[in-house]
Amino acid sequence: MHVHLGLYRTFTEWERAEELPQPVGQVRMRMVGAEYGTDLRGPTVCEVIDEAQVGDVIAKLGPDPLRSDADPAWAWNRITKSRRPISVLLMDQGVIAGVGNVYCSELLFRHRIDPFRPGRAVSEAEFDAAWTDLAALMKVGLRGGKIVVVRPEHDHGPPSYAPDRPRTYVYRRAGEACRVCGGPIRTAVLEGRNVFWCPNCQK
């Protein structure tokens, strides 16, 4: 199976009973085990592929920061040659796999990088620091099932954008005060994706 969840799609787990629960909503795939089952709702991609196609899917992806064998130099090579904004490059799955709007906006804030800066204007030291941070943040998110990006010293003030989510620095906080400098958070659409940033902190 080749699945791309997209922005808001999810696997929902349920405990196995004698009678399987009725699907709720648009279930694209159901997997049933001896004790548990899971329903997949609304992914961007959900398709059955054969072994020959697996290589094609993987070849289209950039390095995955969650993998111990990921090669960040491959991503850096793509970024350093591009005039596209760094925020767009980070969310391009062909450059780095697994980065969406939240990680992109939050990572750039944590490293004080303007989301509009061209990829080729990002230094290698900045990229190396951001890659290391991204890998650590994604591992925390994988273990806990939630994206945690705010450092303890900034984890106060206005609540998150949703009741069940940890606080963010900039993601979905347009117009609110920056947790670090107090200035207004801004948002824009770049190549069809929303980005959030603090113009004071990310010059």
C-alpha positions as CSV (number, residue, x, y, z in Angstrom):
1,M,0.0,0.0,0.0
2,H,1.2,3.5,-0.8
3,V,-0.5,6.0,1.5
4,H,0.1,9.8,1.7
5,L,-2.0,11.2,4.5
6,G,-1.9,14.8,3.5
7,L,-2.7,17.6,5.9
8,Y,-5.6,16.4,8.0
9,R,-6.1,12.7,7.2
10,T,-5.6,10.0,9.8
11,F,-5.6,6.3,10.8
12,T,-8.2,5.7,13.5
13,E,-7.6,2.6,15.7
14,W,-10.4,0.6,17.3
15,E,-10.4,-2.5,19.5
16,R,-11.5,-5.7,17.8
17,A,-14.9,-7.1,18.8
18,E,-16.9,-10.0,17.3
19,E,-18.8,-7.6,15.1
20,L,-16.7,-5.1,13.2
21,P,-17.9,-1.4,13.7
22,Q,-19.6,0.2,10.8
23,P,-17.3,2.6,8.9
24,V,-17.8,6.2,9.8
25,G,-17.2,8.9,7.2
26,Q,-15.2,8.2,4.0
27,V,-13.1,5.2,4.9
28,R,-10.6,4.6,2.1
29,M,-9.0,1.5,3.7
30,R,-9.7,-0.8,6.7
31,M,-7.1,-3.1,8.2
32,V,-8.2,-5.7,10.7
33,G,-6.0,-7.7,13.0
34,A,-6.6,-10.2,15.8
35,E,-7.1,-7.6,18.5
36,Y,-7.2,-4.2,16.8
37,G,-8.3,-2.6,13.6
38,T,-7.8,0.7,11.9
39,D,-9.7,2.8,9.4
40,L,-8.0,5.3,7.0
41,R,-10.0,8.4,6.2
42,G,-9.4,10.9,3.4
43,P,-5.7,10.5,2.4
44,T,-4.3,12.4,-0.5
45,V,-3.1,9.0,-1.9
46,C,-4.2,5.5,-1.1
47,E,-3.3,2.9,-3.7
48,V,-2.2,-0.7,-4.1
49,I,1.1,-1.0,-5.8
50,D,3.3,-3.9,-6.8
51,E,6.9,-4.5,-5.8
52,A,8.2,-3.0,-9.1
53,Q,6.4,0.3,-8.3
54,V,7.8,0.6,-4.7
55,G,11.2,1.8,-6.1
56,D,9.5,4.4,-8.2
57,V,7.6,5.8,-5.2
58,I,10.8,5.9,-3.1
59,A,12.8,7.5,-5.9
60,K,10.5,10.5,-5.9
61,L,11.1,11.2,-2.2
62,G,13.9,13.2,-0.6
63,P,15.7,11.9,2.5
64,D,13.5,11.2,5.5
65,P,14.8,12.8,8.7
66,L,13.3,9.9,10.7
67,R,15.6,7.4,9.0
68,S,19.0,6.8,10.5
69,D,20.4,6.3,7.0
70,A,19.0,9.5,5.6
71,D,21.5,11.6,3.6
72,P,21.0,15.3,4.4
73,A,23.6,16.2,1.8
74,W,21.2,15.1,-0.9
75,A,18.6,17.6,0.3
76,W,21.3,20.3,0.8
77,N,22.4,19.9,-2.8
78,R,18.9,20.5,-4.1
79,I,18.3,23.5,-1.8
80,T,21.6,25.3,-2.5
81,K,20.9,25.3,-6.2
82,S,17.4,26.7,-6.0
83,R,16.0,30.2,-6.1
84,R,12.6,28.9,-4.7
85,P,11.7,30.1,-1.2
86,I,13.2,27.9,1.5
87,S,9.7,27.3,3.0
88,V,8.5,25.9,-0.4
89,L,11.6,23.7,-0.7
90,L,11.1,22.3,2.8
91,M,7.6,21.2,2.0
92,D,8.6,19.7,-1.3
93,Q,8.6,15.9,-0.7
94,G,11.1,15.5,-3.4
95,V,13.6,17.6,-1.4
96,I,12.9,16.3,2.1
97,A,10.3,13.7,2.9
98,G,7.7,14.3,5.7
99,V,7.8,18.0,6.2
100,G,4.4,19.7,6.2
101,N,3.2,23.2,7.1
102,V,3.6,22.9,10.8
103,Y,7.2,21.6,10.8
104,C,8.2,24.0,8.1
105,S,6.9,27.2,9.7
106,E,8.1,26.2,13.2
107,L,11.5,25.0,12.1
108,L,12.2,28.2,10.2
109,F,11.1,30.3,13.2
110,R,13.3,28.2,15.6
111,H,16.3,29.0,13.3
112,R,15.3,32.6,12.6
113,I,15.1,32.1,8.8
114,D,12.7,34.1,6.7
115,P,10.4,31.8,4.8
116,F,10.8,33.8,1.7
117,R,14.6,33.5,1.6
118,P,15.8,31.7,-1.6
119,G,17.2,28.2,-0.9
120,R,20.5,29.2,-2.3
121,A,20.8,32.0,0.2
122,V,20.6,29.6,3.2
123,S,24.1,28.8,4.5
124,E,25.3,25.2,5.0
125,A,25.7,25.8,8.7
126,E,22.1,27.0,8.9
127,F,20.9,23.9,7.0
128,D,23.0,21.5,9.1
129,A,21.5,23.0,12.3
130,A,18.0,23.0,10.9
131,W,18.3,19.3,9.7
132,T,19.6,18.2,13.1
133,D,16.7,20.0,14.9
134,L,14.1,18.7,12.4
135,A,15.2,15.1,12.9
136,A,14.9,15.5,16.7
137,L,11.5,17.3,16.5
138,M,10.1,14.6,14.1
139,K,11.2,11.8,16.4
140,V,9.5,13.5,19.4
141,G,6.3,13.9,17.2
142,L,6.5,10.2,16.1
143,R,6.9,9.0,19.7
144,G,4.2,11.2,21.2
145,G,1.8,11.5,18.3
146,K,1.8,15.3,18.5
147,I,4.1,18.0,17.0
148,V,5.9,19.6,19.9
149,V,8.1,22.5,18.8
150,V,7.9,25.2,21.6
151,R,10.9,25.3,23.9
152,P,10.0,25.0,27.6
153,E,11.0,28.7,28.3
154,H,8.4,29.9,25.7
155,D,5.6,27.4,26.5
156,H,3.2,29.8,28.1
157,G,0.9,32.6,27.1
158,P,-2.0,32.2,24.7
159,P,-3.2,28.6,24.1
160,S,-2.7,26.6,21.0
161,Y,-4.7,26.9,17.8
162,A,-6.7,23.8,18.9
163,P,-7.6,22.3,22.3
164,D,-5.8,19.0,21.7
165,R,-2.6,20.5,20.2
166,P,0.6,21.7,21.9
167,R,1.5,25.4,21.5
168,T,3.2,26.6,18.4
169,Y,5.4,29.6,17.8
170,V,3.9,30.8,14.6
171,Y,1.7,28.1,12.9
172,R,-1.9,29.2,12.7
173,R,-1.2,32.2,14.9
174,A,-1.5,35.0,12.3
175,G,-2.2,38.4,14.0
176,E,-1.2,37.1,17.5
177,A,1.8,38.2,19.5
178,C,5.1,36.3,18.9
179,R,5.9,34.2,22.0
180,V,9.5,35.6,21.9
181,C,9.5,39.2,20.7
182,G,5.8,40.2,21.1
183,G,5.5,41.4,17.5
184,P,2.6,40.3,15.2
185,I,2.7,36.9,13.5
186,R,2.0,37.0,9.7
187,T,0.9,34.5,7.2
188,A,1.0,34.2,3.4
189,V,0.4,31.6,0.7
190,L,3.5,30.4,-1.2
191,E,2.9,28.0,-4.1
192,G,-0.5,27.0,-2.7
193,R,0.8,26.4,0.9
194,N,0.3,28.5,4.0
195,V,3.4,29.7,5.8
196,F,3.5,31.6,9.1
197,W,6.4,33.7,10.4
198,C,7.5,36.5,12.7
199,P,8.9,39.4,10.7
200,N,10.9,40.6,13.7
201,C,12.5,37.3,14.6
202,Q,13.0,36.0,11.1
203,K,14.7,38.8,9.2
